[in-house]
Amino acid sequence: ELENQLTAKSKSLEELKQSLAFSGSAEQSPEALPLRIPELCELVDSIASQVAQLKTSMQSVMEQWRVYDEVYTEVSLKTTRFLYCINQYKPSVLSLEALKNQIKTLQ
């Protein structure tokens, strides 16, 4: 989206340059516009460079997030399995009193 907006602004700036070249900039001072247009071009180039860097960074972040998501899913699954195993294998006798009652029943 940023790249599309930047492209549109660049086209507008080019159109402005062309219209100023044809009109001779009679409405504004001739000194002000030629100085501002190169500054604007430099700003557009700088923003385009920043957008490209941001795009590269975002691709890296998205790849790292994908790896994180895969690892998180795996850890979550293993944790669930571990909790299931603990619940299945915990002893049915939890207290000394319950153990004594079980011994009496067996005798």
Secondary structure, DSSP 8 states (H G I E B T S, - for coil): -HHHHHHHHHHHHHHHHHHHHHH---SS-TTHHHHHHHHHHHHHHHHHHHHHHHHHHHHHHHHHHHHHHHHHHHHHHHHHHHHHHHHHHS-S--SHHHHHHHHHHH-
